[in-house]
Amino acid sequence: MPDNCTSVEYDFESKILPSIYTMVLIIGLGANGWGMKSILQKQKKVGNNVFLLNIGLANFLFLPTLPFLSAYYFMNSNWIFGDAFCKITRFCFNLNLYGSIGFLTCISVDRYLAIVHPLKAMGRMTVRNTVAISVMVWVLVSVQSLPDMLYLKTSTNNTTKTNETAKCYHTTSTQYVEDYLTYSLGQTLTGFCIPFLILLGCYGHVILVLCQSNTIDKEVKQRSLKLLFILILLFSVCYIPYHIFRNLNLYARGLLKKGQCPTWNNGVFSAHQISRGLVCLNSVLNPLVYLHITDISTQFNKLLLRSCHMLNRLTVSRYGSVQATQDLRFLFASSNTSSC
């Protein structure tokens, strides 16, 4: 580090992160377990439910690693579990992060097609198709996460002859920070930016259709807006800050390696540490999405039956058929119940 740079305190890692990880572990296991159980017991595994179950699976891949990470940071970043397990924990983190983003995007596209293009989407979101899409998401997430395991993840600093402190890097060592920044930017683009733009486009169009339609129930509109709010909360709190400050921190580390000391280094480092705590909260906030969607089915069973009777009374005109199909398909997507 250059002489004109002041060192940054690591108190957040040793004091705050273990507390956050412990809280996420306890709440996450309970919320995800109860949510997935309710989906399996009460809902048919079609459409959104397959994607919701995969979000829960992504959370359960990450949550068991939290006790080990908590112990690591509680012991002042002293990793005692070996290089292989360090890479596994970081790989599970990436699977959870980008798997959750991927399946939230799938849910957004599914609801977009169901509301805006109901005729094209009708009958296509079968169990077979949704499982195939889910497998494809897992493959893509795994492919973009595997290169992370090829970077150096652990190192040992000999502070005394009898004492060694092993590091388990969240990204990689300073030696490879420039290469890792390139990889991180690519991962941010494919794993976060593109899905986020797709999600914004889908829900932006959905909200526009809901606001312009006079035939969709007011409560249905309100619940759709609440779901959009949950997704915005997830991205604003968990995903956006993490990706911004991870890449800025890697860039600052590259400058420090070259002997430069940016004035914003300490601020970016501190913000990055906070964002690392916030990003793991997605395992607590994700259940809000599938608990919200499963509640929709119990709330709108009567509306679904009512729409069936209304459909039988409509004329056979093209406009009336399309409009009725849109309303009915929206209720199908919201409640995931069987057709009338």
C-alpha positions in Angstrom: 0.0 0.0 0.0 1.3 3.5 -0.8 2.7 5.6 2.1 0.1 8.3 1.6 -2.8 5.8 2.1 -4.3 5.3 5.5 -5.3 1.8 6.5 -9.0 0.9 6.7 -10.4 -0.7 9.9 -11.8 -4.2 9.5 -14.1 -4.0 12.5 -17.2 -4.5 10.3 -16.0 -7.9 9.2 -15.2 -9.2 12.6 -18.1 -7.7 14.6 -21.0 -7.0 12.3 -20.8 -9.7 9.6 -21.0 -12.6 12.0 -24.1 -11.1 13.6 -25.8 -10.5 10.2 -24.9 -14.1 9.0 -26.3 -15.6 12.2 -29.6 -13.6 11.9 -29.9 -14.6 8.2 -29.3 -18.2 9.0 -32.0 -18.4 11.7 -34.6 -16.4 9.9 -33.7 -17.7 6.4 -34.0 -21.4 7.4 -37.4 -20.8 9.1 -38.9 -18.6 6.4 -37.7 -20.6 3.4 -38.6 -23.9 5.0 -42.1 -22.8 5.8 -42.6 -21.1 2.4 -41.4 -24.1 0.4 -43.6 -26.4 2.6 -46.7 -24.3 1.9 -46.0 -24.4 -1.8 -45.5 -28.2 -1.9 -48.6 -28.8 0.2 -51.1 -26.4 -1.2 -50.1 -25.6 -4.8 -49.6 -27.5 -8.0 -46.0 -27.4 -9.2 -46.6 -25.5 -12.4 -45.7 -22.1 -13.7 -44.3 -19.8 -11.1 -44.3 -22.5 -8.4 -41.4 -24.4 -10.0 -39.4 -21.1 -10.2 -40.3 -20.3 -6.6 -39.1 -23.8 -5.4 -35.8 -23.2 -7.2 -35.4 -19.8 -5.4 -35.9 -21.7 -2.1 -33.3 -24.3 -3.3 -30.8 -21.5 -4.1 -31.3 -20.2 -0.6 -30.7 -23.6 1.0 -27.5 -24.0 -0.9 -26.1 -20.8 0.7 -27.6 -20.9 4.2 -25.6 -23.9 5.5 -22.3 -22.1 4.7 -23.1 -19.2 7.0 -21.9 -20.8 10.3 -18.5 -21.3 8.8 -18.3 -17.8 7.4 -19.5 -16.4 10.7 -16.7 -18.3 12.5 -14.2 -17.1 10.0 -14.9 -13.4 10.4 -15.5 -13.8 14.2 -11.9 -15.1 14.4 -10.6 -12.0 12.7 -10.6 -13.6 9.2 -8.8 -16.8 10.2 -9.9 -19.6 7.9 -9.3 -23.0 9.3 -11.5 -25.2 7.0 -9.1 -25.6 4.1 -8.8 -24.2 0.5 -11.4 -26.5 -1.1 -14.1 -25.7 1.4 -13.3 -22.0 1.0 -14.0 -22.3 -2.7 -17.1 -24.3 -2.1 -18.6 -21.6 0.2 -17.9 -18.8 -2.3 -19.3 -21.0 -5.1 -22.5 -21.5 -3.1 -22.8 -17.8 -2.5 -22.6 -17.1 -6.3 -25.1 -19.9 -7.0 -27.5 -18.3 -4.4 -27.0 -14.8 -5.7 -27.3 -15.3 -9.4 -29.7 -18.2 -9.2 -32.1 -16.0 -7.2 -31.8 -13.2 -9.7 -32.3 -15.7 -12.6 -35.5 -17.2 -11.2 -36.9 -13.9 -10.2 -36.4 -12.9 -13.9 -38.2 -16.1 -15.0 -41.2 -15.2 -12.8 -41.3 -11.7 -14.2 -41.2 -13.0 -17.8 -43.9 -15.6 -17.0 -46.3 -13.0 -15.5 -45.6 -10.7 -18.4 -46.6 -13.3 -20.9 -49.6 -14.3 -18.9 -51.0 -10.7 -18.7 -49.7 -9.0 -21.9 -49.6 -11.9 -24.3 -52.1 -14.5 -22.9 -52.9 -16.2 -26.1 -49.3 -16.9 -27.0 -48.5 -18.1 -23.5 -51.6 -20.2 -22.9 -50.7 -23.9 -22.3 -47.0 -23.4 -22.7 -45.9 -23.1 -19.0 -46.2 -26.8 -18.3 -44.2 -28.7 -15.6 -41.9 -30.0 -18.3 -41.2 -26.6 -19.8 -40.7 -24.9 -16.5 -38.4 -27.7 -15.3 -36.4 -27.4 -18.5 -36.1 -23.6 -18.1 -35.0 -24.1 -14.5 -32.3 -26.6 -15.5 -31.1 -24.1 -18.1 -30.9 -21.3 -15.5 -28.9 -23.5 -13.2 -26.5 -24.5 -16.0 -26.0 -20.8 -17.0 -25.4 -19.7 -13.4 -23.0 -22.6 -12.7 -21.0 -21.8 -15.9 -20.6 -18.1 -15.0 -19.7 -19.0 -11.4 -17.2 -21.8 -12.0 -14.4 -19.4 -13.1 -14.5 -17.9 -9.7 -13.2 -21.1 -8.3 -10.1 -21.0 -10.5 -8.8 -17.9 -8.8 -6.7 -18.0 -5.7 -9.0 -18.0 -2.7 -6.8 -18.6 0.2 -3.4 -17.4 1.4 -1.3 -17.7 4.6 0.5 -14.8 6.2 3.2 -15.9 8.7 2.9 -13.3 11.4 5.1 -15.3 13.8 6.9 -18.6 13.7 4.1 -20.3 15.5 1.1 -18.4 14.3 -0.5 -18.5 10.8 -3.5 -16.6 9.7 -5.2 -18.1 6.7 -7.4 -15.9 4.5 -10.5 -17.0 2.5 -10.9 -14.3 0.0 -14.4 -13.1 -1.0 -12.9 -12.3 -4.5 -9.2 -13.1 -4.8 -5.8 -12.0 -3.7 -4.2 -8.7 -4.8 -1.9 -10.6 -7.1 -4.8 -11.4 -9.5 -7.1 -8.5 -8.8 -6.9 -7.0 -12.3 -7.9 -10.2 -14.0 -10.6 -10.8 -11.4 -12.1 -7.3 -12.1 -12.5 -8.2 -15.7 -14.3 -11.4 -14.7 -16.4 -9.6 -12.2 -17.6 -7.0 -14.7 -18.6 -9.8 -17.1 -20.4 -11.6 -14.3 -22.2 -8.4 -13.3 -23.3 -7.8 -16.9 -24.6 -11.3 -17.6 -25.8 -12.3 -14.1 -27.2 -9.0 -12.9 -27.6 -6.1 -15.5 -29.3 -8.1 -18.3 -31.7 -9.9 -15.9 -32.5 -6.6 -14.1 -33.3 -4.8 -17.4 -35.5 -7.7 -18.5 -37.3 -7.6 -15.1 -37.8 -3.8 -15.4 -39.1 -4.1 -18.9 -41.6 -6.9 -18.1 -43.0 -5.4 -14.9 -43.0 -1.9 -16.5 -45.3 -3.2 -19.3 -47.4 -5.2 -16.8 -48.1 -2.2 -14.6 -48.9 -0.2 -17.7 -51.5 -2.8 -18.8 -53.0 -3.1 -15.3 -53.3 0.7 -15.0 -55.0 1.1 -18.4 -57.4 -1.8 -18.0 -60.8 -1.2 -16.4 -61.7 -4.9 -16.3 -59.1 -6.1 -13.8 -60.0 -6.1 -10.2 -58.6 -3.3 -8.0 -57.2 -5.7 -5.5 -55.4 -7.7 -8.2 -53.8 -4.4 -9.3 -52.7 -3.6 -5.7 -51.2 -7.1 -5.2 -49.3 -6.8 -8.5 -47.9 -3.4 -7.3 -46.9 -4.9 -4.0 -45.0 -7.7 -5.7 -43.2 -5.1 -7.8 -42.4 -3.2 -4.7 -40.9 -6.4 -3.1 -38.7 -6.9 -6.2 -37.6 -3.3 -6.2 -36.7 -3.7 -2.5 -34.7 -6.8 -3.2 -32.7 -5.2 -5.9 -32.2 -1.9 -4.2 -31.1 -3.3 -0.9 -29.3 -6.5 -1.8 -28.2 -6.6 -5.4 -27.5 -3.1 -6.8 -25.2 -1.9 -3.9 -23.3 -5.1 -3.9 -22.4 -5.2 -7.6 -21.5 -1.5 -7.7 -19.2 -1.5 -4.7 -17.7 -4.9 -5.4 -16.4 -3.7 -8.8 -15.3 -0.3 -7.4 -13.4 -2.0 -4.6 -11.7 -4.3 -7.1 -10.7 -1.3 -9.2 -9.4 0.6 -6.1 -7.3 -2.5 -5.1 -5.8 -2.5 -8.6 -4.8 1.2 -8.3 -3.3 0.5 -4.8 -1.3 -2.3 -6.4 0.2 0.2 -8.9 1.2 2.5 -6.1 -1.8 4.9 -6.5 -4.0 6.0 -3.7 -7.5 7.2 -4.7 -9.1 9.6 -2.3 -12.3 7.6 -2.4 -10.7 4.3 -1.5 -11.7 4.2 2.2 -15.3 5.1 1.5 -15.6 2.5 -1.2 -14.1 -0.2 1.0 -16.4 0.6 3.8 -19.5 0.7 1.5 -18.4 -2.7 0.0 -18.2 -4.3 3.5 -21.7 -3.0 4.2 -23.0 -4.3 0.8 -21.6 -7.7 1.6 -23.8 -7.8 4.7 -26.8 -6.6 2.8 -26.5 -9.0 -0.2 -27.0 -12.0 2.0 -30.3 -10.6 3.2 -31.7 -11.8 -0.1 -32.1 -15.2 1.6 -34.5 -13.5 4.1 -36.3 -11.3 1.6 -36.7 -13.9 -1.1 -39.4 -15.7 0.9 -41.5 -12.6 0.7 -41.9 -13.2 -3.1 -43.2 -16.7 -2.9 -45.2 -16.2 0.2 -46.8 -13.3 -1.5 -47.6 -15.3 -4.6 -49.0 -18.3 -2.7 -51.3 -15.9 -0.8 -52.7 -14.7 -4.1 -54.2 -18.1 -4.8 -56.3 -18.3 -1.6 -57.4 -14.7 -2.0 -58.7 -14.9 -5.6 -60.4 -18.3 -5.9 -63.8 -16.6 -5.9 -62.6 -14.1 -8.6 -61.5 -17.0 -10.7 -64.8 -18.7 -10.6 -66.6 -15.4 -11.3 -64.4 -14.9 -14.3 -65.5 -18.3 -15.7 -69.1 -17.4 -15.5 -68.4 -14.0 -17.1 -66.5 -15.7 -19.9 -69.5 -17.8 -20.8 -71.7 -14.7 -21.2 -69.3 -12.8 -23.5 -69.9 -12.5 -27.2 -67.8 -14.4 -29.7 -66.3 -11.2 -31.1 -62.5 -11.2 -31.4 -62.1 -8.2 -29.1 -64.3 -9.7 -26.4 -62.6 -13.1 -26.6 -59.1 -11.6 -26.3 -60.1 -9.4 -23.4 -61.7 -12.2 -21.6 -58.8 -14.4 -22.1 -56.5 -11.7 -20.8 -58.5 -11.4 -17.6 -58.8 -15.1 -17.1 -55.2 -15.8 -17.8 -54.1 -13.2 -15.3 -56.1 -14.8 -12.6 -54.6 -18.2 -13.6 -51.1 -16.8 -13.3 -51.9 -15.1 -10.0 -53.6 -18.0 -8.2 -52.0 -21.1 -10.0 -55.3 -23.0 -9.5 -56.8 -25.4 -12.0 -58.8 -24.1 -14.9 -62.6 -24.0 -14.8 
